[in-house]
Amino acid sequence: MKRLEGKVAFVTGAGGAIGSAISRRYAEEGASVVCTDIANDSAARTVKDIIAAGGRAVSTYCDSSNAGDVKYAIDYGFKAFGRLDILVTTAASNDPVATVVDLDEADWNKALAVNLTSVFLITKYGIPKLVESGGGSVVILASQLGQVVVPRRPAYVTTKAALIQFARSLALDHAKDRIRVNSLSPGAIETVRVETRFADMDAARKALIPLHPIGRLGQPGDIANGALYLASDEASFMTGADLVIDGGYTCI
């Protein structure tokens, strides 16, 4: 039997590299997947890949920092498959590199909205559907920068650290509902978001690989495998934890 057979997963940022990898991995393990993204064409491509591989998935537009969009998307997914068992939040914003003095207020507010408020909204409206379905699992993507800090990233490190505590808070409140809540903190992953901070991916590797003792950058599939574990029954005694998949970044 597949590890997520009969489960329904709702994934934000499903058009991005990590969100797409998680969606496809879940489908491989038997889950039906509701793929959402502010870039709906990207989410639709993820759905196309899942269906082509024999899986079940639907997509819908969702700006996860907008309450109306979130409520619609949650209801859409619940109606499409008749239940929700897993919530995964991957949507994130790249903040400018700046000290707090130089950081624009609009950029600070955007980081809060996309990185933090969006997760509040997804869980606020999604958890009642998990309760209705008999329980489930919530996987919140944080970051290794929620554990350690780097210079000139105040908005990003603050919101990612907040997500780790937010997950712990939800884990405590909803254990009685048979809902497990964990965060997952990736290191540097080979994605477009990482590449955009450098001249190209080769430059990104040159700068970032030395910070990861394992000797390489992560791949989206590395994070998808961790997210699969957290959503599966193999992690049935795990809640309120932060799973760090960072190639040893936080060890140095």
N, C-alpha and C positions, 0 to 999 in steps of 0.2 A: 504494500500500500504506500502511496506517495505521502510525503510528510505533511502536506497541506490539503489533502484530499477532502473535498466538500466544503472548504473554507472560502470566504469571500474577503478580498483585501481591497482597501481604498488607499491609493498612493498619490500624494501630491508631488509635483515636480517630476511627473512620470515621463516627460519629454526630455529631461536632462540625462546626462550620462549615468549618474548613480541611480536616479529614480527609474530610469528605463531598465537598467540591469536588475534592480530589485523586482520590478514588475515581471520581467521575463523569467527570472529565477523562480518566483512564486508560482507562475503559471506552469513551469516545468514540473513543479512538485504538486500540481493538482488544484491550485487555487484559481478561482475566477477573480479577475482583477478589474477594478474601476480605476482607470488611468486619468488623472486630472493634471492640468497645467495651464498657466496663463498663455502659453504658446500652444494652442489646441492642435495645430498641425503636427507638432512634435509628439504630443501624446497620441494622436491618431496613428503616427508611424509605429509607435511602440505597440499599439493594439494590432496593427497589421502584421507585425513580426510575430506576435503571440498567436494570432489566429492561423498564420501560415505554418506555425509549428504544431498546430493541433490543439491549442489552448482556447480558453474562453476569456474575452475581455471586451470592455466598452470604454469609450473616452468621452469626456465632457470638459468644456472650458471652466476654469476656476481660478480667479484671483483669490488666493487663500487668505489674503489680508482684508478681504471684503466679506462682511457677514452674510449679505444676501447671496453672493456667489457660493459661499460655503454651504449654507442651508440648502440651496438648490442642488448642488453637486452631491451632498450626502443623501438627500432624498432620492435623487436620480439613481445613484448606485444601489440604494436599498431596494428600490422598486425593480431595478433591472435583474437582480439576482435573489431577492426575497430575504436577504439577511446581510449583516456585516459582522465579520469576526476579527478583522485586523485593520488597524489604522497605521499608516506610515507617512511621516512628514519629512520631506526632503527639500522643499522649496527654500531657497536662501538667496541673500543679496550680497554682492561683493561691495564692500564699503571702500571709499577712497582711503589711500594711505596718508594719514595726517595726524598730528597731535590734536588733543582736545581743543586747543586754542584755535587751530586752523580748520577744524572740522566744521563744515557747514551744518546749520541746524536741520535743513531739509534732508541731508544725507543721514544724520543721526536718526531722525524720525522714520526715514525709509528703512533703515536697518532694524529698528524696533518693530515696524509694521510687518516686514517680510520675514524676519528671522524669529520673532517672538510672538507678536499678536496673532499671526497666522496659525501658529500651533495652538494657542489658546482657543481660537475659533474652531479649528478642526476637532479638537478634543471636546470642547463644549457641546458641539452639535453631533459629534460622532459617537461619543461614549453612550448616550442613551440608546442608540441603535445596537451597540454591542451588548448592552444590558438586555435589550429586547430579544437578542439572539442567543442569550444564555451565557454571555461572558466573552472573553477574547484577549487580544494582545495589542498594545500600542507601542510602536517603535518610533522614537523621536531622534532624528539625526542632529547631533550636536557637532563637536569638533574637538580635536586635540588641543585647540586653542581655547577651549573651555577649561582645560586643565592647567595650561601654562600660557604665558603671555609673550608677545613679540612687540617690538616698538611700533608705534604709530598705527595701531589698529584698535582704538578704544571701543568703537561701536561693535565691531565683530566679536572681539573676545568677551565683551560684556554680555551680549545677547546669547552667545553660545554657552557661557557659564550658567546663565540664567536657565537655559533649557535643561541642563542637567538637574538643577534643583527643582524645576517645574515637574520633571518626570518623577522625581522622588516623592514630591507632594501628591501627585495623582496616584502613584502606586499605593501610598498609605490610605488615601481616601476611598479608593475603588477596589481594594483587595476583597472587600465584602461582596462585591458584585462579580467576583470571579474574573476580574480583569487585571492582567499584568501590564505594567508600564515600565519600560526601560529606555534609556538613551543609548545611542551608538556614536562613538567619537572617532571619525576617520582621521588619519594623517593626510599628507599631501597625496592626492589621487590624480592620475593622468587624465585630466578633463580639460575642456575648453576654458572653464572658469580659472583653473590654475594657469593655463598657458597665457591667458590675457594679461597676467601680471608680469610677463617677461616678453622678450623679443620673439621667441618661438619656444616650442617644447624642448628643443635641445638645450636652450638657455635655462629653462625651468629645471630640467634634470641636473644640469651642472651645478645650479645653486642649491637645489633641495635634497638631492640624494645624499650628500655628506651629512645632512641633519637626521637621516634615518639609518640607524646602525645595521639594519637588515640589508642595506646596499642597493635598494631600488625604490622607486615610487610605487604607490599602490595602484591597483587596477579597479575599475568599478565592480568587477566580479568579486573582488576581495570583500567589499562592503556588502554586496548582495548576499554572499554566503553568511556573513554575520547577521544580517537582517533576517535571513531564513531561519537561522538557529533561534533567534529571539522570538519569532512568531510561532515556532513549532512547539509541539508537546515535549520535545527534548529539554526545553527551558521552562518546564512547568513549575519549577520551584524557584524561579529567578524573577524577581521584581524589585524595582527601585535601584537597579544597578546601572552603571555606565560601562558599556563594553567598548574598550579602546582598541582600535585596529589601526595602528600607526607606525608599524615597522620599527618600533623602539624609540620613536621621536621623543616621547615624554620621559625616557630613561636618562636623557643627557641634558 
